[in-house]
């Protein structure tokens, strides 16, 4: 995949460089860059453009931006993860190896509901929808995923693994990591991203003290180095 930032004419090819660092030294322009990035997730073609096999693709289905590292202890706080988890669990519940148990669950819930209504004490004839789907029950469970590690490097890698498994997304924008990590952790993260075959853009206003396959620096005068 390639990622292109139009205002600065910067192109990043993740097929050539698995992890790329983009440093925007002007804090004002860094803020604009972030605004442009998040806005591009909401439109078909914004200031950031993603392409796959020379075809423009939408950012929201191909790239995930992470700037809140605290929430990753509970990935289900991500709507993307929650939606994908419910979709895959529902699909499994409707598969041949689980369909009998799923039907038993639906039948038990329907019986419970009928009993509650009958116990109200009115002489009603009661029935339930014949086409009731187990997906409604699974959604009502509010399934959540919690990562076991408190280590930020491990947490980021686990989250990327979860997202790739559930959604197929394997390109990430990691925002402001140098302000959170020291040199050894940053080097460890880059190595782990490469080992797990994830593609990542490290986007910040401060250069990370670590080794990256490719580094692009935009200085205060907005010259690309």
C-alpha positions as CSV (number, residue, x, y, z in Angstrom):
1,X,0.0,0.0,0.0
2,X,1.0,3.6,-0.6
3,X,0.0,6.6,1.4
4,X,0.2,10.1,0.0
5,X,0.0,13.4,1.7
6,X,-1.0,16.0,-0.9
7,X,-0.1,19.3,0.8
8,X,3.5,18.4,1.2
9,X,3.7,16.0,-1.8
10,X,5.0,13.2,0.4
11,X,4.5,9.6,-0.8
12,X,5.1,6.6,1.5
13,X,5.4,3.1,0.1
14,X,4.9,0.4,2.7
15,X,5.8,-2.3,0.2
16,X,9.3,-0.9,0.2
17,X,9.5,0.2,3.8
18,X,7.5,-1.6,6.4
19,X,7.8,1.1,9.1
20,X,8.1,4.7,8.1
21,X,8.6,7.7,10.5
22,X,7.2,11.1,9.4
23,X,8.3,14.0,11.6
24,X,6.5,17.3,11.2
25,X,8.7,19.7,13.2
26,X,6.3,22.7,13.0
27,X,3.8,22.0,15.8
28,X,1.1,24.1,14.1
29,X,1.5,22.2,10.8
30,X,1.7,18.9,12.7
31,X,-1.8,19.8,14.1
32,X,-3.0,20.5,10.6
33,X,-1.5,17.2,9.4
34,X,-3.5,15.3,12.0
35,X,-6.7,17.2,11.3
36,X,-6.2,16.3,7.6
37,X,-5.6,12.7,8.5
38,X,-8.7,12.2,10.6
39,X,-10.8,14.2,8.1
40,X,-9.7,11.9,5.3
41,X,-11.2,8.9,7.1
42,X,-14.6,10.6,6.7
43,X,-14.4,11.4,3.0
44,X,-13.8,9.4,-0.2
45,X,-10.6,11.4,-1.0
46,X,-9.1,13.9,1.4
47,X,-5.6,15.4,1.8
48,X,-4.3,11.9,2.7
49,X,-4.8,9.3,-0.1
50,X,-4.3,5.6,0.2
51,X,-3.7,3.4,-2.9
52,X,-3.5,-0.4,-3.3
53,X,-2.3,-2.0,-6.5
54,X,-2.3,1.5,-8.1
55,X,-6.0,1.9,-7.2
56,X,-7.3,4.6,-4.7
57,X,-8.9,2.9,-1.6
58,X,-10.7,4.4,1.4
59,X,-8.6,5.0,4.5
60,X,-11.3,3.8,6.9
61,X,-11.2,0.2,5.6
62,X,-7.5,-0.1,5.1
63,X,-5.7,2.0,7.8
64,X,-6.2,2.4,11.5
65,X,-4.9,5.5,13.4
66,X,-4.0,5.1,17.0
67,X,-3.5,8.1,19.2
68,X,-5.1,6.9,22.5
69,X,-2.9,4.2,23.9
70,X,-4.7,3.9,27.2
71,X,-7.8,2.5,25.6
72,X,-5.9,-0.4,24.0
73,X,-6.0,-2.4,27.2
74,X,-9.7,-2.8,26.2
75,X,-9.8,-3.0,22.4
76,X,-13.6,-3.4,22.5
77,X,-13.7,0.3,23.1
78,X,-12.9,0.5,19.4
79,X,-16.1,0.5,17.3
80,X,-14.1,-1.1,14.5
81,X,-13.1,-4.0,16.7
82,X,-16.5,-4.5,18.4
83,X,-18.3,-4.5,15.1
84,X,-15.9,-7.0,13.6
85,X,-15.9,-9.2,16.7
86,X,-19.7,-9.4,16.7
87,X,-19.8,-10.1,13.0
88,X,-17.3,-13.0,13.2
89,X,-18.9,-14.5,16.4
90,X,-22.3,-14.3,14.8
91,X,-21.0,-16.0,11.7
92,X,-19.5,-18.8,13.8
93,X,-22.7,-19.2,15.7
94,X,-24.5,-19.8,12.4
95,X,-21.9,-22.3,11.1
96,X,-22.7,-26.0,10.9
97,X,-20.7,-27.0,14.0
98,X,-22.5,-24.4,16.2
99,X,-26.0,-24.1,14.7
100,X,-27.6,-26.7,16.9
101,X,-26.4,-25.1,20.1
102,X,-27.4,-21.7,18.7
103,X,-30.9,-22.9,18.1
104,X,-31.1,-24.4,21.6
105,X,-30.0,-21.0,23.0
106,X,-32.7,-19.1,21.1
107,X,-35.3,-21.7,22.1
108,X,-34.4,-21.4,25.8
109,X,-34.6,-17.6,25.7
110,X,-37.9,-17.6,23.9
111,X,-39.3,-20.1,26.5
112,X,-38.0,-17.9,29.3
113,X,-39.7,-14.8,27.7
114,X,-43.0,-16.7,27.2
115,X,-43.0,-17.8,30.8
116,X,-42.4,-14.3,32.1
117,X,-45.4,-13.0,30.1
118,X,-47.6,-15.8,31.2
119,X,-46.7,-15.2,34.9
120,X,-48.0,-11.7,34.6
121,X,-51.4,-13.2,35.1
122,X,-53.4,-12.2,32.0
123,X,-55.1,-14.6,29.8
124,X,-53.1,-13.7,26.7
125,X,-52.1,-16.0,23.8
126,X,-48.4,-15.4,23.5
127,X,-46.0,-16.1,20.7
128,X,-42.4,-15.1,19.6
129,X,-41.0,-14.2,16.3
130,X,-40.1,-17.3,14.3
131,X,-37.2,-15.6,12.5
132,X,-35.5,-14.4,15.7
133,X,-31.7,-14.3,14.9
134,X,-29.0,-15.4,17.4
135,X,-27.1,-12.3,16.4
136,X,-29.4,-10.2,18.6
137,X,-28.5,-12.3,21.6
138,X,-24.8,-12.1,20.9
139,X,-25.0,-8.3,20.5
140,X,-26.9,-8.1,23.8
141,X,-24.0,-9.9,25.6
142,X,-21.8,-6.9,24.9
143,X,-18.7,-9.0,24.2
144,X,-15.4,-7.3,25.1
145,X,-11.8,-8.0,24.5
146,X,-9.2,-7.2,27.2
147,X,-5.5,-7.4,26.6
148,X,-3.5,-9.0,29.4
149,X,-0.3,-7.0,29.1
150,X,0.3,-3.6,30.7
151,X,3.5,-3.1,28.7
152,X,2.8,-0.5,26.0
153,X,4.9,-2.2,23.3
154,X,3.2,-5.6,23.8
155,X,-0.2,-3.8,24.0
156,X,0.3,-2.1,20.7
157,X,1.4,-5.3,19.0
158,X,-1.5,-7.3,20.5
159,X,-3.9,-4.7,19.4
160,X,-2.6,-4.7,15.8
161,X,-2.8,-8.5,15.8
162,X,-6.4,-8.4,17.0
163,X,-7.4,-5.8,14.4
164,X,-5.7,-7.7,11.6
165,X,-7.4,-10.9,12.6
166,X,-10.8,-9.4,12.9
167,X,-10.8,-6.9,10.1
168,X,-7.9,-7.6,7.8
169,X,-6.5,-4.1,8.4
170,X,-2.8,-4.3,8.7
171,X,-1.6,-0.7,8.1
172,X,-1.5,1.6,11.2
173,X,-0.7,5.2,11.9
174,X,0.8,5.6,15.4
175,X,0.7,9.1,16.6
176,X,3.1,10.8,19.0
177,X,5.0,7.7,20.2
178,X,8.3,9.5,21.0
179,X,6.6,11.4,23.7
180,X,5.5,8.2,25.4
181,X,8.5,5.8,24.9
182,X,12.2,5.8,25.4
183,X,14.8,4.7,22.8
184,X,14.9,1.0,23.8
185,X,11.1,0.7,23.8
186,X,10.8,2.4,20.4
187,X,13.5,0.2,18.9
188,X,11.7,-2.8,20.4
189,X,8.3,-1.7,18.9
190,X,9.8,-1.2,15.4
191,X,11.4,-4.6,15.5
192,X,8.1,-6.2,16.8
193,X,6.0,-4.5,14.1
194,X,8.4,-5.8,11.4
195,X,8.4,-9.3,13.0
196,X,4.6,-9.5,13.1
197,X,4.5,-8.2,9.5
198,X,2.5,-5.0,10.3
199,X,2.9,-1.8,8.3
200,X,3.1,1.4,10.3
201,X,3.6,5.1,10.0
202,X,5.1,6.7,13.1
203,X,3.7,10.3,12.9
204,X,4.9,12.9,15.3
205,X,6.4,16.4,15.8
206,X,9.5,15.0,17.5
207,X,12.0,12.6,15.9
208,X,12.1,9.2,17.5
209,X,15.5,8.1,18.9
210,X,15.3,4.7,17.2
211,X,16.2,2.9,13.9
212,X,13.5,2.9,11.3
213,X,13.5,1.6,7.7
214,X,12.7,5.1,6.4
215,X,12.5,8.5,8.0
216,X,11.0,11.6,6.5
217,X,11.5,15.0,8.2
218,X,9.6,18.1,7.5
219,X,11.4,21.1,9.0
220,X,9.9,24.3,10.4
221,X,10.0,25.9,7.0
222,X,8.1,22.9,5.6
223,X,11.0,21.6,3.6
224,X,10.9,17.9,3.1
225,X,14.3,16.3,4.1
